[in-house]
Amino acid sequence: MLQSEPQTDIVFTITYEYIEGRHIQDFYAVTPYWLDVGGCKTSDVPAYRDSIFNYSSPILKGVPQGMITFVGGHLHDGGTHIDLTKNGRVVCRLNALYDRYRYQDDGKLMEHVSIIETCETPAKTVTKDEWSIVACYNTSLHEPMEMMDGSLEPVMGIMLVYVAQGLERHGMSRTMSLSVILGIGSLAAVALLAAAWCWLEGRCGHRNKRLSFADMMWTRDRDLEQEAVVPLMKT
């Protein structure tokens, strides 16, 4: 958000990553689930000055069996962290960081949320699991945003949870395991080829040695034959 005067032009840049077709088999399709403290209504909820408060989302049920592969969250200024809970137990906590960017507002130095952590630790889910989020705020620690009339802006608590349906924890390492197996197989094949080559070299070398000895014997016999045909001098 830009609140300085005069307003300046902003360039918004997006970097896209793409996967080449030959690598597509190494990836799994995921389904995103939107968890919101506002439920199916607006995401805005009231903020309070100099207070510690939190908001919880409605419980999400019926997520297909699979693995949660990535979790991202959203908080407003004043937020400290947002938790993802599975059956009432926290499985992922995303902390809000304020130590990156600040801006000057009417001579006042004010912090804003700059980064919210993500979770990439896999978590298993089955259809009977109950998922929810808890967005935690401390406006005594971090000042909330204000409207033009001085009242507080609403706050939010949102999480996007990505699920790879039907994928078990051991399945996530399937590609890696396959790569390791192929690598070991390749090394074994190279070792066998090297052993076979050395064995053949040994046989060929031994034969060469025998042939060399035979050649030597043949040469010696030939010399004797040559000596035998030389006329003997009469005495």
C-alpha positions in Angstrom: 0.0 0.0 0.0 1.3 3.4 -0.9 0.2 6.4 1.1 2.9 8.9 0.3 2.2 12.2 -1.5 2.4 12.8 -4.4 1.4 9.5 -5.8 3.9 7.8 -8.1 3.7 5.2 -10.8 4.0 1.6 -9.6 5.3 -1.3 -11.7 3.8 -4.7 -10.6 5.9 -7.6 -11.7 5.0 -11.3 -11.6 7.4 -14.1 -12.2 5.9 -17.4 -13.5 7.6 -20.8 -13.2 6.7 -23.6 -15.6 7.3 -27.3 -15.8 8.4 -28.9 -19.0 6.2 -31.7 -20.2 8.8 -34.5 -19.7 8.8 -33.7 -16.0 5.1 -33.6 -15.4 5.0 -37.1 -14.1 7.1 -36.0 -11.1 4.3 -33.7 -9.9 0.9 -34.3 -8.3 -2.3 -32.3 -8.7 -3.4 -30.3 -5.6 -6.7 -28.8 -4.5 -6.7 -25.5 -2.6 -9.0 -25.0 0.4 -9.9 -21.5 1.6 -10.2 -21.3 5.4 -11.5 -17.9 6.6 -12.4 -16.5 10.0 -15.3 -14.8 8.3 -16.7 -18.1 7.1 -18.7 -17.9 3.9 -19.4 -14.2 4.6 -17.1 -11.2 4.2 -13.5 -11.7 5.4 -13.5 -8.5 7.4 -13.8 -8.8 11.2 -13.6 -6.0 13.8 -10.2 -4.8 15.2 -9.6 -3.5 18.8 -7.1 -1.1 20.1 -4.4 -2.1 22.6 -5.8 -5.6 22.9 -5.0 -9.2 22.5 -7.8 -11.1 20.6 -8.3 -13.9 18.1 -10.8 -15.2 15.6 -11.5 -18.8 14.6 -12.9 -20.1 11.3 -15.8 -22.5 11.0 -14.7 -26.2 11.0 -13.9 -27.7 7.6 -14.9 -31.4 7.2 -14.8 -33.8 4.3 -11.4 -33.0 2.9 -10.5 -36.0 0.7 -7.8 -38.4 2.0 -4.4 -37.1 1.0 -1.4 -35.0 2.1 -1.3 -31.3 2.8 1.7 -30.1 0.8 1.7 -26.3 1.4 0.0 -23.7 3.6 -0.1 -20.0 3.2 -1.8 -17.3 5.3 -3.0 -13.7 5.4 -3.2 -11.3 8.4 -3.5 -7.5 8.7 -1.4 -5.2 10.8 -1.6 -6.1 14.5 -1.6 -9.8 13.7 1.0 -12.0 15.3 0.4 -15.4 13.9 -2.2 -17.7 12.4 -2.6 -21.4 13.4 -3.9 -24.3 11.4 -5.6 -26.9 13.6 -6.4 -30.5 12.9 -9.0 -32.0 15.3 -8.2 -29.2 17.8 -4.4 -29.6 17.7 -2.1 -27.1 16.0 -0.2 -28.6 13.1 1.1 -25.5 11.5 1.8 -21.9 12.8 2.5 -19.0 10.4 4.2 -16.0 12.1 3.8 -12.5 10.9 7.1 -10.5 10.5 7.3 -6.7 10.7 11.0 -6.1 10.5 11.4 -5.6 6.8 9.6 -2.4 5.6 8.4 0.8 7.2 7.0 4.0 5.8 6.7 7.6 7.0 3.1 8.7 7.7 2.7 12.3 8.9 6.1 12.2 10.4 5.4 9.0 12.3 7.4 5.8 11.7 4.9 2.9 11.4 5.5 -0.8 10.8 3.5 -3.0 8.4 3.3 -6.7 8.0 6.0 -7.6 5.5 6.2 -11.4 5.5 3.9 -14.2 6.7 5.6 -17.5 7.0 4.5 -20.6 5.2 4.3 -24.3 6.0 5.7 -27.0 3.8 5.8 -29.8 6.3 3.5 -32.6 5.0 0.5 -33.4 7.1 -1.9 -36.4 6.4 -5.6 -35.8 6.2 -8.6 -38.1 6.0 -12.3 -37.4 5.4 -13.2 -37.5 9.1 -10.6 -34.9 10.1 -11.8 -31.5 11.3 -9.7 -28.5 10.1 -9.9 -24.9 11.2 -7.7 -21.8 11.7 -7.2 -19.3 14.5 -5.9 -15.8 13.6 -4.2 -14.1 16.6 -3.8 -10.3 17.1 -2.0 -8.1 19.5 -2.6 -4.5 18.8 -0.6 -3.5 21.9 2.5 -5.0 20.3 1.8 -4.0 16.6 -0.3 -1.0 15.8 -3.4 -1.7 13.6 -4.4 0.3 10.5 -6.7 3.3 10.8 -9.4 4.6 8.5 -9.5 8.2 7.3 -11.8 9.1 10.1 -9.5 7.6 12.7 -11.5 4.4 13.3 -9.8 1.1 13.0 -9.8 -0.8 9.7 -11.2 -4.3 9.9 -8.8 -7.2 10.1 -8.7 -10.6 8.5 -7.5 -14.2 9.0 -7.2 -16.4 6.0 -5.4 -19.6 5.1 -5.0 -21.4 1.8 -4.4 -25.1 2.3 -3.2 -27.2 -0.6 -4.1 -30.9 -0.6 -2.7 -33.7 -2.9 -5.7 -36.1 -3.0 -5.0 -39.8 -2.5 -1.3 -39.2 -1.8 0.2 -40.9 1.2 3.3 -39.7 3.0 5.4 -42.5 1.6 4.0 -41.6 -1.8 5.6 -38.2 -1.7 9.0 -39.8 -1.8 8.1 -42.2 -4.6 9.9 -40.1 -7.2 12.9 -39.6 -5.0 13.0 -43.3 -4.2 12.7 -44.2 -7.9 15.6 -41.9 -8.7 17.7 -43.5 -6.0 16.9 -47.0 -7.2 17.7 -46.0 -10.8 20.9 -44.4 -9.7 21.9 -47.5 -7.7 20.9 -49.7 -10.7 23.0 -47.6 -13.0 26.0 -47.8 -10.7 25.6 -51.6 -10.4 25.4 -51.9 -14.2 28.6 -49.8 -14.6 30.3 -52.0 -12.0 29.3 -55.2 -13.7 30.4 -53.9 -17.1 33.7 -52.8 -15.6 34.2 -56.3 -14.0 33.3 -58.0 -17.2 35.8 -55.8 -19.1 38.5 -56.5 -16.6 37.8 -60.3 -16.8 38.0 -60.2 -20.6 41.1 -58.1 -20.4 42.6 -60.6 -18.1 41.7 -63.5 -20.5 43.0 -61.7 -23.5 46.2 -60.7 -21.7 46.7 -64.3 -20.6 46.2 -65.5 -24.1 48.5 -62.8 -25.4 51.1 -64.1 -23.0 50.6 -67.7 -24.1 50.8 -66.6 -27.8 53.9 -64.7 -27.1 55.5 -67.8 -25.5 54.3 -69.9 -28.5 55.7 -67.4 -30.9 59.0 -67.6 -29.0 59.0 -71.4 -29.2 58.1 -71.2 -32.9 60.9 -68.8 -33.6 63.4 -71.0 -31.8 62.3 -74.1 -33.8 62.6 -72.1 -36.9 66.1 -71.1 -36.1 67.0 -74.8 -35.4 65.5 -75.8 -38.8 67.5 -73.1 -40.5 70.7 -74.3 -38.8 69.9 -77.9 -39.9 69.7 -77.0 -43.6 73.1 -75.2 -43.6 75.7 -77.5 -45.3 78.2 -78.9 -43.0 81.7 -78.1 -43.7 83.8 -81.1 -44.6 86.7 -81.8 -42.4 
